[in-house]
């Protein structure tokens, strides 16, 4: 009697689980989190290293590729990203992360939280079957499709994928050993994990970042501002006239030559070919016009160049100014 009651209870619980009871609901997230890869991130000292295997598996039986790259960079090459999951979903998440980093520059934690909120709240993004590790020179984070943004323990180790727990355990055992840096810890831990996990191989991709000092950050910001100022610099397009051009280089007119040969008195009496007298416009006035034009041209040319340099200098000091502001400030 007791055996019959026990067997009926087991059968009923199995049917309840098959119909979507509490057993299947609890086990479903664990099944979704399974990724056939191994990504490991270790932070020690001023350096963070992320490493991933390169194997691609098709289902539970076949390995179709052994040279896939599962690491990327984002945020102007200041953020390391490692993916576990399908390629299309991983690339979609990378584009979303890039957008969040552009919206919240130099705020990795906030950008990841906003990405997790959108990933969890958007119905279309809920179907993305991937997880990711994100790290910059100061912090490391793990993001999944369940709305979790996980920071590492004090040892600074994170791992995802089917071999993630194996790699994380090995790395945490090695992180306290003196003389082993982040690179050597990653290499040893990944070798242990991939030798056990059948969905990962021993062909690795490695990327790393080193924490910058305050002086290096200041120099980098200064270089960026200088580069922006050079890109907005306006080159003058005025071709200067050489100042060696004088009165002697200008050819004398035919009327002036005739007037010199006949004398000053006769030059006043004889009219020009157009019917106008020589008093209106003499040869000396004609020869002096190029020199006057040259002097006025160089005067205004220097003023224009000064205006351009002043506008570029003010724009480099305040990069927020637009090109329209630069043009308007040139002609004030």
C-alpha positions as CSV (number, residue, x, y, z in Angstrom):
1,X,0.0,0.0,0.0
2,X,2.8,2.4,0.9
3,X,4.7,1.6,-2.3
4,X,1.6,2.2,-4.4
5,X,1.0,5.6,-2.8
6,X,4.7,6.6,-3.3
7,X,4.8,5.6,-6.9
8,X,1.6,7.6,-7.6
9,X,3.0,10.7,-5.9
10,X,6.2,10.5,-8.0
11,X,4.1,10.1,-11.2
12,X,2.0,13.1,-10.3
13,X,5.0,15.3,-9.6
14,X,6.5,14.3,-12.9
15,X,3.4,15.2,-14.8
16,X,3.3,18.5,-12.9
17,X,6.8,19.3,-14.0
18,X,6.1,18.3,-17.6
19,X,3.1,20.6,-17.7
20,X,5.2,23.6,-16.6
21,X,5.0,23.4,-12.8
22,X,7.4,24.8,-10.4
23,X,10.2,22.3,-11.2
24,X,10.4,23.3,-14.9
25,X,10.1,27.0,-14.0
26,X,13.1,26.8,-11.6
27,X,15.2,24.8,-14.0
28,X,14.4,26.9,-17.1
29,X,16.7,29.9,-16.2
30,X,19.6,27.5,-15.6
31,X,19.1,25.9,-19.0
32,X,19.0,29.3,-20.6
33,X,22.3,30.3,-19.0
34,X,24.2,27.4,-20.5
35,X,26.6,28.7,-23.1
36,X,29.0,26.3,-25.0
37,X,32.2,28.4,-24.5
38,X,34.5,29.6,-21.8
39,X,35.3,33.3,-21.1
40,X,37.5,34.3,-18.2
41,X,38.3,37.8,-16.8
42,X,41.0,38.3,-14.2
43,X,42.0,41.6,-12.6
44,X,45.2,41.8,-10.5
45,X,47.2,44.9,-9.7
46,X,46.8,47.6,-12.3
47,X,46.0,45.1,-15.2
48,X,42.8,43.4,-16.3
49,X,43.0,40.4,-18.7
50,X,40.1,38.7,-20.5
51,X,40.6,35.4,-22.3
52,X,38.2,33.2,-24.3
53,X,38.4,30.0,-26.3
54,X,37.7,29.9,-30.0
55,X,35.5,26.8,-30.5
56,X,32.1,26.9,-32.1
57,X,29.8,24.0,-31.5
58,X,26.6,23.0,-33.3
59,X,24.2,21.6,-30.8
60,X,25.5,19.1,-28.4
61,X,27.5,16.9,-30.7
62,X,29.5,18.8,-33.4
63,X,32.4,21.3,-33.3
64,X,32.2,23.3,-36.6
65,X,35.0,25.8,-36.1
66,X,38.0,26.3,-33.9
67,X,39.1,29.8,-34.8
68,X,36.2,32.0,-33.8
69,X,36.9,35.4,-32.1
70,X,34.7,36.0,-29.0
71,X,36.4,39.1,-27.7
72,X,35.7,42.7,-28.9
73,X,36.4,46.3,-27.8
74,X,33.9,49.1,-27.3
75,X,33.8,52.7,-26.2
76,X,36.7,54.0,-28.3
77,X,38.8,50.9,-27.4
78,X,38.6,51.5,-23.7
79,X,36.2,48.7,-22.8
80,X,36.9,44.9,-23.2
81,X,33.9,42.7,-24.1
82,X,33.7,38.9,-24.0
83,X,30.6,37.0,-25.3
84,X,29.1,33.6,-24.7
85,X,26.2,32.7,-26.9
86,X,25.0,33.0,-30.5
87,X,26.9,35.4,-32.9
88,X,23.9,37.4,-34.0
89,X,22.7,38.0,-30.5
90,X,26.2,38.9,-29.3
91,X,26.6,41.5,-32.1
92,X,23.2,43.0,-31.3
93,X,24.2,43.4,-27.6
94,X,27.5,44.9,-28.7
95,X,25.7,47.6,-30.7
96,X,23.4,48.3,-27.8
97,X,26.3,48.6,-25.4
98,X,28.1,51.0,-27.8
99,X,24.9,53.2,-27.8
100,X,24.8,53.2,-24.0
101,X,28.5,54.0,-23.7
102,X,28.0,57.0,-26.1
103,X,25.0,58.1,-24.0
104,X,26.9,57.7,-20.7
105,X,30.6,58.2,-21.4
106,X,33.1,57.2,-18.8
107,X,30.3,55.6,-16.8
108,X,30.6,51.9,-17.4
109,X,28.4,50.7,-14.5
110,X,25.5,53.0,-15.4
111,X,25.7,52.0,-19.1
112,X,25.6,48.3,-18.2
113,X,22.7,48.8,-15.8
114,X,20.7,50.7,-18.5
115,X,21.6,47.9,-21.0
116,X,20.3,45.2,-18.6
117,X,17.1,47.2,-18.0
118,X,16.4,47.4,-21.7
119,X,17.4,43.8,-22.3
120,X,15.0,42.7,-19.6
121,X,12.2,45.1,-20.4
122,X,12.1,45.0,-24.2
123,X,10.1,42.0,-25.5
124,X,12.2,41.6,-28.6
125,X,15.5,41.8,-26.6
126,X,14.4,39.2,-24.1
127,X,14.9,36.5,-26.8
128,X,18.6,37.3,-27.1
129,X,20.5,34.2,-26.2
130,X,23.8,35.5,-24.9
131,X,25.7,36.7,-21.9
132,X,28.7,39.0,-21.7
133,X,31.6,40.2,-19.5
134,X,32.5,43.9,-19.7
135,X,35.6,45.4,-18.2
136,X,37.5,48.7,-18.4
137,X,40.7,49.8,-16.6
138,X,38.9,50.2,-13.2
139,X,35.9,47.8,-13.0
140,X,34.6,44.4,-14.3
141,X,30.9,43.4,-14.8
142,X,28.9,40.4,-15.9
143,X,25.6,41.0,-17.7
144,X,22.9,38.4,-18.6
145,X,19.4,38.3,-20.0
146,X,17.8,37.9,-16.6
147,X,18.5,41.5,-15.6
148,X,21.6,40.7,-13.5
149,X,24.6,43.0,-13.5
150,X,27.2,41.2,-11.4
151,X,30.4,42.6,-10.0
152,X,33.3,40.2,-9.0
153,X,34.5,39.2,-5.5
154,X,37.4,40.9,-4.0
155,X,39.7,38.6,-6.0
156,X,38.5,40.3,-9.3
157,X,37.6,37.1,-11.2
158,X,34.6,36.6,-13.5
159,X,33.7,33.8,-15.9
160,X,30.8,32.8,-18.1
161,X,30.0,29.8,-20.4
162,X,29.9,26.1,-20.0
163,X,33.5,26.0,-18.7
164,X,33.1,29.3,-16.7
165,X,32.7,27.7,-13.3
166,X,35.8,25.5,-13.9
167,X,37.9,28.5,-15.1
168,X,36.7,30.7,-12.2
169,X,37.5,28.0,-9.6
170,X,41.0,27.6,-11.0
171,X,41.6,31.3,-11.2
172,X,40.5,32.0,-7.6
173,X,42.9,29.3,-6.4
174,X,45.8,30.9,-8.3
175,X,45.1,34.6,-7.7
176,X,46.7,34.7,-4.3
177,X,50.0,33.1,-5.4
178,X,52.8,35.7,-5.4
179,X,54.7,36.1,-8.7
180,X,51.7,35.2,-10.9
181,X,50.2,38.2,-12.7
182,X,46.9,38.4,-14.4
183,X,48.2,36.9,-17.7
184,X,49.7,33.8,-16.1
185,X,46.6,33.2,-14.0
186,X,44.4,33.4,-17.1
187,X,46.6,31.1,-19.0
188,X,46.8,28.4,-16.3
189,X,43.1,28.6,-15.3
190,X,41.9,28.4,-19.0
191,X,44.2,25.4,-19.6
192,X,42.6,23.6,-16.7
193,X,39.0,24.5,-17.7
194,X,39.3,23.7,-21.4
195,X,40.9,20.3,-20.6
196,X,37.7,19.3,-18.8
197,X,35.0,21.1,-20.7
198,X,34.2,19.4,-24.0
199,X,32.6,22.5,-25.5
200,X,35.8,24.6,-25.3
201,X,39.2,24.2,-27.0
202,X,42.8,25.3,-26.1
203,X,43.0,27.9,-28.9
204,X,42.6,31.2,-27.0
205,X,42.1,34.9,-27.7
206,X,43.6,37.3,-25.2
207,X,43.1,41.1,-24.6
208,X,44.1,43.3,-21.7
209,X,44.0,46.9,-20.3
210,X,46.3,48.6,-17.9
211,X,45.1,51.3,-15.5
212,X,46.4,54.7,-16.4
213,X,47.8,57.3,-14.0
214,X,46.3,60.7,-13.6
215,X,49.1,62.3,-15.6
216,X,48.6,59.9,-18.5
217,X,44.9,60.6,-18.5
218,X,45.5,64.3,-18.5
219,X,48.0,63.9,-21.4
220,X,45.4,61.9,-23.3
221,X,42.7,64.5,-22.8
222,X,45.1,67.2,-23.9
223,X,46.0,65.2,-27.1
224,X,42.3,64.8,-27.9
225,X,41.6,68.5,-27.6
226,X,44.7,69.3,-29.7
227,X,43.5,66.9,-32.4
228,X,40.1,68.4,-32.5
229,X,41.6,71.9,-32.8
230,X,43.8,70.8,-35.7
231,X,40.9,69.2,-37.5
232,X,38.9,72.5,-37.3
233,X,41.8,74.7,-38.3
234,X,41.0,76.9,-41.2
235,X,43.8,77.4,-43.7
236,X,43.8,80.8,-45.5
237,X,43.2,80.5,-49.3
238,X,44.6,83.9,-50.2
239,X,47.6,83.9,-52.5
240,X,49.8,86.8,-51.5
241,X,51.3,89.1,-54.1
242,X,55.1,89.5,-53.8
243,X,56.1,92.9,-52.4
244,X,59.0,93.2,-54.8
245,X,56.6,94.6,-57.4
246,X,57.4,98.4,-57.7
247,X,56.8,101.3,-60.0
248,X,59.9,100.5,-62.1
249,X,58.6,97.0,-63.0
250,X,55.3,98.3,-64.4
251,X,55.7,99.0,-68.2
252,X,55.3,102.6,-69.2
253,X,52.2,103.5,-71.3
254,X,52.6,104.7,-74.9
255,X,51.1,108.1,-74.0
256,X,53.5,108.6,-71.2
257,X,56.5,107.8,-73.5
258,X,55.2,110.3,-76.1
259,X,54.7,113.0,-73.4
260,X,58.2,112.7,-72.1
261,X,59.7,113.0,-75.6
262,X,57.8,116.1,-76.5
263,X,57.9,117.9,-73.1
264,X,55.6,118.8,-70.4
265,X,53.9,121.6,-72.1
266,X,53.0,119.6,-75.2
267,X,51.8,116.7,-73.1
268,X,49.1,118.9,-71.6
269,X,48.0,120.2,-74.9
270,X,47.6,116.9,-76.8
271,X,44.4,114.9,-76.0
272,X,44.3,111.1,-75.6
273,X,42.9,108.8,-78.3
274,X,39.7,108.4,-76.4
275,X,39.1,112.2,-76.6
276,X,40.0,112.9,-73.0
277,X,42.8,115.3,-72.0
278,X,45.9,114.1,-70.2
279,X,44.9,116.0,-67.0
280,X,42.3,113.3,-66.2
281,X,44.7,110.4,-65.8
282,X,48.4,110.8,-66.2
283,X,51.0,108.1,-66.8
284,X,52.3,108.6,-63.3
285,X,48.9,107.8,-61.7
286,X,48.6,104.7,-63.8
287,X,52.0,103.4,-62.8
288,X,51.3,104.0,-59.1
289,X,48.0,102.0,-59.0
290,X,49.6,98.5,-58.8
291,X,51.7,99.6,-55.8
292,X,48.7,101.1,-54.0
293,X,46.6,97.9,-54.6
294,X,49.5,95.8,-53.4
295,X,49.7,97.7,-50.2
296,X,46.0,97.6,-49.5
297,X,45.8,93.9,-50.3
298,X,48.5,93.0,-47.8
299,X,47.0,95.2,-45.2
300,X,43.6,93.4,-45.3
301,X,45.2,90.0,-45.8
302,X,47.0,90.2,-42.5
303,X,43.8,91.3,-40.8
304,X,41.9,88.2,-42.2
305,X,44.7,85.8,-41.2
306,X,44.6,87.3,-37.6
307,X,40.8,86.8,-37.5
308,X,41.1,83.2,-38.6
309,X,43.8,82.3,-36.1
310,X,41.9,84.0,-33.3
311,X,38.7,82.1,-34.1
312,X,40.6,78.7,-34.3
313,X,42.3,79.5,-31.0
314,X,39.0,80.3,-29.2
315,X,37.4,77.1,-30.7
316,X,40.2,74.9,-29.5
317,X,39.8,76.3,-26.0
318,X,36.0,75.6,-26.0
319,X,35.5,72.4,-28.2
320,X,31.7,72.7,-27.8
321,X,31.6,75.6,-30.3
322,X,30.3,74.7,-33.8
323,X,31.8,75.5,-37.2
324,X,29.1,78.2,-37.7
325,X,30.3,79.9,-34.5
326,X,33.9,79.9,-35.9
327,X,32.8,81.5,-39.2
328,X,30.7,84.1,-37.4
329,X,33.6,85.0,-35.1
330,X,35.9,85.5,-38.0
331,X,34.0,88.4,-39.5
332,X,33.2,90.3,-36.3
